[in-house]
Each structure stands twice: as structure tokens, then as C-alpha cells.
């Protein structure tokens, strides 16, 4: 962009910003007028200007009957600008400041919802995901009869699905890089954490095969123990998932374990 065009653009922005007297209003000590204009800006979805006025008015009206509404709208200004971290903080702070306020339930829900919106793809750090789940549970505990409970449960399931996929990928990766002890340990943890997961069958098969591969490369003193664990894991898979697509492969491993075990016992 040429300098002359850049200069014209800056002039245009300044003109648009000041044409409604916003800059002059910021310098004013007429707080009632500022509140009136903040609400007008909010209604017109001009959240940047509304936010600037509300932020100034929060300490001015603290302790008054208008404080609650000002802080409520200020929280939403941040939300509508897409700053979910900041809006989450203010929604939670609203709830703490006005626990009996008419927007308390909504604000506690929005606090959790903002964490949800900040939850990244499952491959990334899942701190916000776990925070969102904790805050959703907190909301459910606080408002068990809320009409928002169904929404909380649906969001919770989405978030839990991310954690499930992440743990599955980690366990699966351990298996494919040949870290069989980690595969077995992670499979046990996965089954405890996600007992209804459709991915358990595959991980159980990998765990069975991991025991077998560990047995092959074990000292004689460890072979029988690991073969027995592989065989026990196979029987558990059969018991839990009698129609599993992994049964044929798992049965093949079981038979290999049985053959190896018989050879050891016959020595």
C-alpha cells in the first residue's frame, strides 16, 4: 500500500471512530450518559465501544443497583469479540460477585462454555478441555434442575471424546513403536477411564500381542508369567466382546502362547 493511501485509510478510521462523539464521550464525567450510550452501542452490536465504556463504569457503579447489569453486559462484550479466555474469567467473576443475581445461572454456564470454545484439537494440550469438563460438572452440581443440563451433557460428551481420542492415539503409538510395556499399562488405564469406548477391543488385542512379544524376548524366568498374562487377557477379550472383530487375530496369538508354554513345560 502506498503511503498516501495508508494516510487516507488512517484518517478514515479516525473519522469513523469520532463521528459519533465517542472520543469526546470517553473524556466526559457524565456517567449516566456513558451508561446510556454503552447500552446503545451494545444493542447495535458495537461491542468494542460498549466494552470501553462498561469497563470504565464498573468501578464507578460498584455497590449500586446498576453494577450487576453493567458487569453482565461487559462480560458479553468480551464474549462477542471472541475473547473467550477473558469472557470466561468475567462470567465466573460475575457469578462470584453476584451469586444471587438474576444472571448467575447463565453466567456460570457461560464460564464453562467459554472453556469449551477454547478447547483445542485433541492432539494439542487438553488443559482447557479438562477445565471445561470440571466447570460443566460444577454447573450441574449447582443447578441440577436447570434447563441447560442437556446442553451441558452434550458438550461434556464432546470434550470427553477428545480426551478419549488423545489417549487412544498415545496407546496406539506405543504399540507401533514397540514399547510394549507402555502399551499394556496405557491399555489398563484407558479401560478404567473410558469403559464404554468402542476402541477397547483393539487396544485389548494390542495388549495381548504385547504380552506375547515381551514373552518371546524375555528371560526364561519371565516367559511363563507373560504368556499366562497374554492368555488371560485373551480370555477376558472373549468374555467381554464375544463378537469382536479382533477375536480371530487374538485367537492366533493365544494358540502361539499355548504352544510356547507347552514347549517350556515339556523341557
SERO-4910 file (N, C-alpha, C, O; in steps of 0.05 Angstrom, whole numbers):
BEGIN
 pado doro    nc1    nc2    nc3   cac1   cac2   cac3    cc1    cc2    cc3    oc1    oc2    oc3
  Unk    A     17    -24      0      0      0      0     18     25      0     37     27     15
  Unk    A     11     44    -17     26     69    -18     21     85      7      1     82     20
  Unk    A     41    103     14     39    119     38     14    137     38      1    140     58
  Unk    A      8    148     14    -15    166     13    -41    151     18    -59    162     31
  Unk    A    -42    126      8    -67    110     13    -69    102     42    -90    102     54
  Unk    A    -46     96     54    -45     89     83    -54    113     99    -69    109    118
  Unk    A    -45    136     92    -52    161    107    -82    165    105    -95    172    125
  Unk    A    -93    162     81   -122    166     77   -138    145     93   -159    152    105
  Unk    A   -129    120     94   -143     99    109   -143    106    139   -163    102    152
  Unk    A   -120    116    150   -119    123    178   -138    146    184   -151    145    205
  Unk    A   -139    165    167   -157    188    170   -186    178    171   -202    188    187
  Unk    A   -192    159    153   -219    149    151   -227    134    177   -249    138    187
  Unk    A   -208    118    188   -214    103    212   -219    123    236   -237    119    251
  Unk    A   -202    143    237   -205    163    259   -231    177    256   -245    183    276
  Unk    A   -239    184    232   -263    198    227   -288    181    235   -307    191    247
  Unk    A   -287    155    227   -309    138    234   -311    133    264   -333    130    275
  Unk    A   -288    133    277   -288    129    306   -299    153    321   -312    150    342
  Unk    A   -293    177    311   -301    201    326   -326    214    317   -336    233    329
  Unk    A   -338    204    294   -361    218    283   -385    217    301   -403    234    299
  Unk    A   -387    197    318   -410    196    336   -403    208    364   -418    204    383
  Unk    A   -381    221    366   -373    234    391   -362    215    412   -362    222    436
  Unk    A   -354    191    403   -344    171    423   -320    181    438   -319    178    463
  Unk    A   -300    192    424   -276    202    438   -283    224    458   -271    225    480
  Unk    A   -301    241    450   -309    263    468   -324    251    492   -321    260    515
  Unk    A   -340    230    487   -355    217    509   -336    204    529   -341    204    553
  Unk    A   -314    192    519   -294    179    537   -283    199    557   -277    191    580
  Unk    A   -280    224    549   -268    244    566   -289    257    585   -282    272    604
  Unk    A   -314    250    581   -335    262    596   -337    250    624   -330    227    628
  Unk    A   -347    265    643   -353    255    670   -382    251    675   -391    247    697
  Unk    A   -398    251    653   -426    246    654   -431    216    652   -434    205    630
  Unk    A   -430    203    675   -431    173    675   -458    162    667   -460    140    656
  Unk    A   -479    177    673   -506    167    665   -508    167    634   -519    149    622
  Unk    A   -496    187    622   -496    188    593   -478    166    582   -485    153    562
  Unk    A   -456    161    595   -438    139    586   -452    112    587   -449     95    570
  Unk    A   -467    108    609   -482     83    612   -503     80    590   -507     59    579
  Unk    A   -517    102    585   -538    102    564   -526     96    537   -537     80    522
  Unk    A   -503    108    531   -490    104    505   -478     76    503   -478     63    482
  Unk    A   -468     65    526   -457     38    526   -479     18    519   -474     -1    504
  Unk    A   -502     22    530   -524      4    524   -533      6    495   -541    -13    483
  Unk    A   -532     31    485   -540     35    457   -520     21    438   -527      9    419
  Unk    A   -494     24    445   -473     11    429   -477    -19    430   -473    -33    410
  Unk    A   -483    -29    453   -486    -58    457   -510    -68    439   -507    -89    426
  Unk    A   -532    -54    440   -555    -62    424   -549    -62    394   -561    -77    379
  Unk    A   -531    -45    386   -523    -43    358   -500    -62    351   -489    -61    329
  Unk    A   -492    -79    371   -471    -98    367   -444    -85    363   -425    -97    352
  Unk    A   -441    -61    373   -415    -47    372   -401    -53    399   -400    -36    417
  Unk    A   -390    -77    401   -381    -87    427   -355    -74    436   -348    -74    459
  Unk    A   -339    -65    417   -314    -52    423   -319    -26    439   -307    -22    460
  Unk    A   -336     -9    428   -343     16    441   -358     11    467   -353     24    488
  Unk    A   -377     -7    466   -392    -13    491   -374    -23    513   -376    -15    536
  Unk    A   -355    -40    505   -336    -52    525   -319    -30    538   -315    -30    562
  Unk    A   -310    -11    522   -293     10    532   -308     27    553   -296     35    573
  Unk    A   -334     32    548   -350     48    567   -357     32    592   -355     42    614
  Unk    A   -365      6    588   -372    -10    611   -348    -14    629   -351    -13    654
  Unk    A   -325    -18    618   -301    -22    634   -295      2    652   -287     -2    675
  Unk    A   -300     26    642   -296     50    658   -318     52    680   -313     62    701
  Unk    A   -342     43    673   -365     46    691   -366     26    714   -378     31    734
  Unk    A   -352      3    711   -353    -18    731   -345     -7    759   -360    -11    778
  Unk    A   -322      5    761   -314     15    788   -331     39    797   -335     43    821
  Unk    A   -342     55    778   -358     78    785   -385     69    798   -394     81    817
  Unk    A   -396     48    788   -423     39    797   -421     15    817   -441      3    824
  Unk    A   -397      8    825   -393    -14    843   -409     -9    869   -408     12    881
  Unk    A   -424    -29    877   -440    -27    902   -468    -15    897   -483    -13    916
  Unk    A   -474     -7    872   -500      4    867   -518    -17    854   -509    -39    848
  Unk    A   -543    -10    850   -562    -29    838   -558    -32    808   -571    -49    795
  Unk    A   -539    -17    796   -534    -19    768   -508    -36    762   -503    -43    739
  Unk    A   -494    -42    783   -468    -55    780   -471    -82    767   -455    -90    749
  Unk    A   -491    -97    775   -495   -124    765   -499   -125    734   -486   -140    720
  Unk    A   -517   -107    724   -523   -107    696   -499    -97    679   -493   -108    658
  Unk    A   -484    -78    690   -461    -68    676   -440    -90    672   -429    -94    651
  Unk    A   -435   -105    694   -415   -126    692   -424   -149    674   -408   -161    660
  Unk    A   -450   -154    675   -462   -175    658   -457   -169    628   -448   -186    613
  Unk    A   -464   -144    620   -461   -136    592   -431   -134    585   -424   -140    562
  Unk    A   -415   -125    603   -386   -124    598   -375   -151    592   -358   -154    574
  Unk    A   -384   -172    607   -375   -199    602   -382   -208    574   -366   -221    561
  Unk    A   -406   -201    566   -415   -210    539   -401   -194    517   -397   -204    495
  Unk    A   -393   -169    523   -377   -154    503   -352   -169    496   -345   -172    473
  Unk    A   -338   -180    516   -314   -195    511   -320   -221    497   -305   -230    479
  Unk    A   -342   -233    504   -351   -258    490   -356   -254    461   -346   -269    444
  Unk    A   -371   -233    454   -378   -228    426   -355   -218    410   -355   -218    385
  Unk    A   -334   -209    423   -309   -201    409   -291   -226    405   -269   -223    393
  Unk    A   -300   -249    415   -284   -273    411   -262   -278    431   -245   -296    426
  Unk    A   -261   -262    452   -240   -266    472   -252   -284    494   -261   -275    514
  Unk    A   -250   -310    489   -264   -329    507   -249   -332    533   -262   -338    554
  Unk    A   -223   -329    533   -208   -330    559   -216   -308    577   -221   -312    601
  Unk    A   -218   -284    567   -226   -261    583   -255   -262    591   -262   -256    614
  Unk    A   -272   -270    572   -301   -271    579   -306   -293    599   -323   -290    617
  Unk    A   -291   -315    597   -294   -337    617   -288   -326    645   -302   -331    664
  Unk    A   -266   -311    647   -258   -300    672   -280   -282    684   -286   -283    707
  Unk    A   -291   -265    667   -311   -246    676   -338   -259    682   -352   -250    701
  Unk    A   -345   -279    667   -370   -293    673   -368   -307    701   -386   -307    717
  Unk    A   -345   -319    705   -340   -332    731   -340   -312    754   -350   -316    775
  Unk    A   -327   -289    748   -326   -268    768   -353   -255    774   -359   -248    797
  Unk    A   -370   -254    753   -398   -245    757   -412   -263    777   -425   -254    796
  Unk    A   -409   -289    772   -422   -309    790   -412   -306    819   -428   -308    837
  Unk    A   -387   -302    822   -376   -299    849   -385   -273    862   -390   -271    886
  Unk    A   -387   -252    846   -394   -225    856   -424   -223    862   -433   -209    880
  Unk    A   -440   -237    845   -470   -235    847   -482   -263    847   -497   -270    829
  Unk    A   -476   -279    868   -485   -307    868   -516   -310    868   -527   -330    860
  Unk    A   -529   -289    877   -558   -289    877   -570   -273    855   -594   -268    855
  Unk    A   -553   -263    837   -562   -246    815   -579   -260    795   -579   -285    793
  Unk    A   -594   -245    780   -613   -258    761   -598   -271    737   -610   -287    722
  Unk    A   -572   -264    733   -557   -276    712   -537   -296    722   -519   -305    708
  Unk    A   -539   -304    747   -519   -321    760   -517   -348    746   -496   -358    739
  Unk    A   -540   -361    742   -540   -387    728   -529   -385    700   -512   -402    692
  Unk    A   -538   -366    685   -528   -362    658   -498   -357    657   -484   -368    640
  Unk    A   -489   -341    676   -460   -334    676   -443   -358    683   -421   -361    672
  Unk    A   -452   -374    702   -436   -398    709   -435   -417    685   -415   -430    680
  Unk    A   -457   -420    671   -458   -436    646   -439   -425    625   -423   -440    613
  Unk    A   -440   -399    621   -423   -386    601   -393   -388    608   -377   -390    590
  Unk    A   -387   -388    633   -360   -393    642   -350   -420    632   -328   -421    620
  Unk    A   -366   -441    635   -358   -467    625   -358   -468    595   -341   -480    583
  Unk    A   -378   -455    583   -380   -455    553   -356   -442    540   -347   -450    519
  Unk    A   -346   -421    553   -322   -407    542   -297   -425    543   -281   -425    525
  Unk    A   -295   -441    565   -273   -460    566   -276   -480    543   -257   -488    530
  Unk    A   -301   -489    538   -306   -507    516   -298   -495    489   -286   -509    473
  Unk    A   -304   -470    485   -297   -457    459   -267   -454    456   -257   -453    434
  Unk    A   -253   -453    479   -223   -451    478   -210   -479    476   -186   -481    472
  Unk    A   -226   -500    479   -214   -527    478   -203   -533    450   -218   -531    431
  Unk    A   -177   -540    448   -165   -543    422   -169   -571    410   -183   -588    423
  Unk    A   -158   -576    387   -159   -602    375   -146   -623    394   -128   -616    409
  Unk    A   -155   -648    392   -147   -667    413   -117   -673    413   -107   -682    434
  Unk    A   -103   -667    391    -74   -672    391    -59   -652    408    -36   -657    416
  Unk    A    -71   -629    414    -58   -608    429    -62   -612    459    -77   -630    468
  Unk    A    -50   -594    475    -54   -595    504    -83   -592    511    -97   -574    501
  Unk    A    -92   -609    529   -121   -610    536   -128   -598    563   -148   -606    575
  Unk    A   -112   -579    572   -118   -566    597   -145   -552    597   -161   -555    616
  Unk    A   -151   -537    576   -177   -523    574   -200   -543    572   -222   -538    582
  Unk    A   -195   -565    559   -215   -586    557   -223   -597    585   -246   -599    592
  Unk    A   -202   -603    601   -207   -613    628   -220   -592    645   -237   -598    662
  Unk    A   -211   -566    642   -224   -544    657   -253   -542    650   -270   -537    667
  Unk    A   -259   -544    624   -287   -542    615   -304   -564    627   -326   -559    636
  Unk    A   -293   -588    628   -308   -611    639   -313   -606    669   -335   -612    679
  Unk    A   -293   -596    683   -295   -591    712   -316   -569    717   -332   -571    735
  Unk    A   -316   -548    700   -335   -526    703   -363   -535    696   -383   -526    708
  Unk    A   -366   -552    676   -393   -563    669   -404   -579    692   -428   -578    699
  Unk    A   -386   -596    704   -396   -611    727   -403   -594    750   -423   -599    765
  Unk    A   -388   -572    754   -394   -553    775   -421   -540    771   -437   -537    789
  Unk    A   -427   -533    745   -453   -522    739   -476   -542    745   -496   -535    756
  Unk    A   -472   -567    737   -492   -587    741   -497   -591    771   -520   -594    780
  Unk    A   -476   -590    787   -478   -593    816   -493   -569    828   -509   -572    846
  Unk    A   -488   -545    817   -501   -521    827   -530   -518    819   -547   -509    834
  Unk    A   -536   -527    794   -563   -523    783   -573   -549    771   -576   -551    747
  Unk    A   -578   -570    788   -586   -596    777   -612   -596    762   -618   -615    747
  Unk    A   -629   -576    767   -655   -575    753   -655   -555    730   -676   -550    718
  Unk    A   -632   -545    722   -630   -525    701   -639   -537    674   -634   -560    668
  Unk    A   -650   -520    658   -658   -527    630   -632   -530    613   -634   -540    590
  Unk    A   -610   -522    623   -585   -524    608   -570   -550    613   -548   -554    602
  Unk    A   -581   -568    629   -568   -593    636   -563   -610    611   -541   -621    608
  Unk    A   -582   -612    593   -579   -627    569   -556   -617    552   -540   -632    541
  Unk    A   -554   -590    550   -532   -578    535   -505   -584    548   -485   -590    535
  Unk    A   -505   -583    575   -480   -590    590   -471   -619    584   -448   -624    579
  Unk    A   -490   -637    584   -483   -665    580   -473   -670    551   -454   -685    547
  Unk    A   -485   -656    532   -476   -659    504   -448   -648    500   -431   -661    487
  Unk    A   -443   -625    512   -416   -613    510   -396   -630    525   -374   -634    515
  Unk    A   -404   -640    548   -386   -657    564   -377   -682    548   -354   -690    548
  Unk    A   -396   -694    533   -390   -718    517   -371   -711    495   -353   -727    488
  Unk    A   -374   -687    483   -356   -679    461   -327   -676    473   -308   -685    460
  Unk    A   -325   -663    495   -299   -659    508   -286   -685    517   -263   -689    513
  Unk    A   -303   -702    528   -292   -729    536   -283   -745    512   -263   -760    514
  Unk    A   -296   -741    490   -288   -754    465   -260   -746    456   -245   -762    446
  Unk    A   -254   -721    461   -227   -711    454   -206   -725    471   -185   -734    461
  Unk    A   -211   -727    497   -192   -740    515   -189   -769    508   -167   -780    509
  Unk    A   -211   -782    501   -211   -810    494   -193   -814    469   -176   -832    468
  Unk    A   -197   -797    448   -182   -800    424   -152   -795    428   -135   -809    417
  Unk    A   -146   -776    445   -118   -770    451   -105   -793    465    -83   -801    458
  Unk    A   -118   -805    485   -107   -828    499   -104   -852    482    -85   -868    484
  Unk    A   -124   -856    464   -123   -878    445    -99   -875    427    -84   -894    423
  Unk    A    -95   -852    416    -72   -847    398    -45   -852    412    -27   -863    400
  Unk    A    -43   -843    437    -19   -847    452    -13   -877    456      9   -886    452
  Unk    A    -34   -892    464    -31   -920    469    -24   -935    443     -7   -952    442
  Unk    A    -38   -927    422    -34   -940    395     -5   -934    385      8   -951    373
  Unk    A      4   -910    391     32   -903    382     52   -920    398     72   -929    386
  Unk    A     48   -924    423     66   -940    439     69   -968    427     91   -980    425
  Unk    A     46   -979    418     46  -1006    406     62  -1006    380     78  -1024    376
  Unk    A     58   -986    364     71   -986    337    101   -980    338    115   -986    320
  Unk    A    110   -967    360    139   -962    362    152   -984    379    176   -983    383
  Unk    A    137  -1003    387    148  -1026    401    153  -1023    431    168  -1038    443
  Unk    A    139  -1003    443    141  -1000    472    118  -1016    484     97  -1004    491
  Unk    A    122  -1042    487    100  -1060    495     92  -1057    524     68  -1061    531
  Unk    A    110  -1051    541    103  -1047    569     85  -1022    572     65  -1023    587
  Unk    A     91  -1001    558     75   -977    559     47   -982    546     27   -972    555
  Unk    A     47   -999    525     21  -1006    512      3  -1020    533    -21  -1013    535
  Unk    A     14  -1039    547     -2  -1054    567    -12  -1035    589    -35  -1036    597
  Unk    A      6  -1019    600     -1  -1001    622    -22   -981    613    -42   -976    627
  Unk    A    -19   -969    589    -38   -949    579    -65   -962    573    -86   -949    577
  Unk    A    -65   -986    563    -90  -1000    557   -106  -1004    583   -130  -1000    583
  Unk    A    -93  -1012    604   -107  -1015    630   -119   -989    639   -142   -988    648
  Unk    A   -103   -967    637   -113   -941    645   -136   -932    627   -156   -920    637
  Unk    A   -134   -937    601   -154   -929    582   -181   -943    589   -202   -931    588
  Unk    A   -180   -969    596   -204   -984    602   -217   -974    627   -242   -974    629
  Unk    A   -201   -965    646   -213   -954    671   -226   -926    665   -247   -920    676
  Unk    A   -212   -910    649   -221   -883    644   -245   -882    624   -262   -865    627
  Unk    A   -245   -900    604   -265   -899    583   -277   -927    580   -273   -940    559
  Unk    A   -291   -937    600   -300   -965    599   -321   -971    577   -325   -994    570
  Unk    A   -334   -950    566   -354   -954    545   -342   -950    517   -357   -951    498
  Unk    A   -317   -945    515   -305   -938    490   -305   -961    470   -301   -984    477
  Unk    A   -311   -955    445   -310   -975    423   -282   -982    416   -278  -1001    400
  Unk    A   -262   -968    426   -234   -972    419   -221   -993    437   -198  -1001    432
  Unk    A   -235  -1002    458   -223  -1020    477   -216  -1047    465   -195  -1058    471
  Unk    A   -233  -1057    447   -227  -1083    434   -200  -1083    421   -184  -1102    424
  Unk    A   -195  -1063    405   -169  -1061    390   -146  -1059    410   -125  -1073    406
  Unk    A   -149  -1043    430   -127  -1039    449   -122  -1065    466   -100  -1071    473
  Unk    A   -144  -1079    471   -141  -1104    486   -125  -1124    469   -108  -1139    479
  Unk    A   -131  -1125    443   -116  -1143    425    -87  -1135    425    -69  -1152    426
  Unk    A    -81  -1109    423    -53  -1100    423    -39  -1107    449    -16  -1113    449
  Unk    A    -54  -1106    470    -43  -1113    496    -36  -1143    497    -15  -1151    508
  Unk    A    -54  -1160    487    -49  -1189    485    -24  -1194    469     -6  -1210    477
  Unk    A    -22  -1181    446      1  -1186    429     27  -1175    441     48  -1186    437
  Unk    A     24  -1153    457     47  -1142    470     58  -1161    491     82  -1164    493
  Unk    A     40  -1174    507     49  -1194    526     64  -1216    512     85  -1226    521
  Unk    A     54  -1225    489     66  -1246    474     94  -1239    464    113  -1254    466
  Unk    A     96  -1215    453    122  -1205    442    142  -1201    465    166  -1207    461
  Unk    A    132  -1192    488    150  -1189    511    160  -1217    520    183  -1220    528
  Unk    A    142  -1237    519    149  -1264    528    171  -1275    510    190  -1288    519
  Unk    A    168  -1271    484    188  -1281    465    216  -1271    471    236  -1286    469
  Unk    A    217  -1246    479    243  -1234    484    251  -1233    513    269  -1218    521
  Unk    A    237  -1248    530    242  -1248    558    263  -1269    567    269  -1287    553
  Unk    A    273  -1264    591    288  -1285    604    270  -1308    610    246  -1305    612
  Unk    A    281  -1332    613    265  -1355    618    247  -1352    642    224  -1362    642
  Unk    A    257  -1338    662    241  -1334    687    216  -1317    683    198  -1318    699
  Unk    A    217  -1301    661    194  -1283    656    175  -1294    635    152  -1285    633
  Unk    A    184  -1313    619    168  -1323    596    140  -1333    605    120  -1324    594
  Unk    A    140  -1351    623    115  -1364    631     95  -1343    642     71  -1343    636
  Unk    A    105  -1325    659     88  -1304    670     74  -1288    648     50  -1283    650
  Unk    A     90  -1279    629     79  -1262    608     61  -1278    588     41  -1267    578
  Unk    A     67  -1303    584     50  -1320    567     23  -1323    581      2  -1322    568
  Unk    A     24  -1328    607     -1  -1331    622    -18  -1305    622    -42  -1306    619
  Unk    A     -5  -1283    624    -19  -1257    623    -31  -1252    596    -53  -1242    594
  Unk    A    -17  -1260    575    -28  -1257    548    -53  -1275    544    -73  -1266    533
  Unk    A    -52  -1299    554    -74  -1318    552    -98  -1309    569   -121  -1311    560
  Unk    A    -92  -1299    593   -114  -1288    610   -127  -1264    596   -152  -1261    598
  Unk    A   -111  -1247    584   -122  -1224    570   -139  -1232    547   -160  -1220    541
  Unk    A   -131  -1253    533   -147  -1263    511   -175  -1273    521   -195  -1267    509
  Unk    A   -174  -1289    542   -200  -1299    553   -218  -1276    562   -242  -1278    560
  Unk    A   -206  -1255    573   -221  -1231    581   -234  -1218    556   -257  -1209    558
  Unk    A   -219  -1216    534   -229  -1205    510   -253  -1221    500   -274  -1210    492
  Unk    A   -250  -1247    500   -272  -1265    492   -297  -1261    509   -319  -1260    499
  Unk    A   -292  -1258    535   -314  -1255    554   -329  -1228    550   -353  -1227    550
  Unk    A   -313  -1207    547   -325  -1180    545   -336  -1174    517   -357  -1161    514
  Unk    A   -323  -1185    496   -331  -1179    468   -331  -1204    452   -314  -1209    435
  Unk    A   -351  -1221    457   -352  -1247    443   -355  -1245    412   -351  -1265    398
  Unk    A   -363  -1222    402   -367  -1218    374   -346  -1198    362   -350  -1187    341
  Unk    A   -325  -1194    377   -305  -1175    368   -292  -1182    342   -287  -1206    336
  Unk    A   -286  -1162    326   -272  -1166    300   -243  -1173    305   -229  -1181    286
  Unk    A   -233  -1171    329   -205  -1177    335   -201  -1205    346   -179  -1213    353
  Unk    A   -223  -1220    348   -221  -1247    361   -204  -1266    345   -188  -1281    357
  Unk    A   -206  -1266    319   -190  -1285    303   -160  -1280    306   -145  -1299    310
  Unk    A   -152  -1255    305   -124  -1248    308   -115  -1254    337    -93  -1264    341
  Unk    A   -132  -1248    356   -125  -1253    384   -123  -1283    389   -107  -1292    405
  Unk    A   -141  -1299    376   -140  -1328    380   -114  -1340    369   -103  -1358    380
  Unk    A   -105  -1328    347    -79  -1338    335    -56  -1333    355    -38  -1349    358
  Unk    A    -57  -1310    368    -36  -1303    388    -39  -1322    412    -18  -1332    422
  Unk    A    -63  -1328    420    -68  -1346    442    -57  -1374    436    -44  -1385    454
  Unk    A    -61  -1384    412    -51  -1410    405    -21  -1411    405     -8  -1431    412
  Unk    A     -9  -1389    396     21  -1387    396     31  -1387    424     52  -1400    430
  Unk    A     17  -1373    442     25  -1373    470     23  -1400    483     40  -1409    497
  Unk    A      1  -1414    476     -4  -1441    487     18  -1460    477     28  -1476    493
  Unk    A     25  -1458    452     46  -1476    441     73  -1470    455     88  -1489    462
  Unk    A     79  -1444    458    105  -1437    471    105  -1446    500    125  -1456    510
  Unk    A     82  -1443    513     80  -1452    541     84  -1482    544     98  -1491    562
  Unk    A     72  -1497    526     75  -1526    527    104  -1535    522    114  -1553    535
  Unk    A    117  -1521    504    146  -1527    499    163  -1522    523    181  -1537    529
  Unk    A    157  -1500    537    172  -1494    562    168  -1515    583    186  -1524    596
  Unk    A    142  -1522    587    135  -1542    607    146  -1570    601    150  -1586    620
  Unk    A    151  -1576    576    160  -1602    568    190  -1605    567    201  -1626    562
  Unk    A    204  -1583    573    233  -1584    573    244  -1601    597    268  -1604    600
***
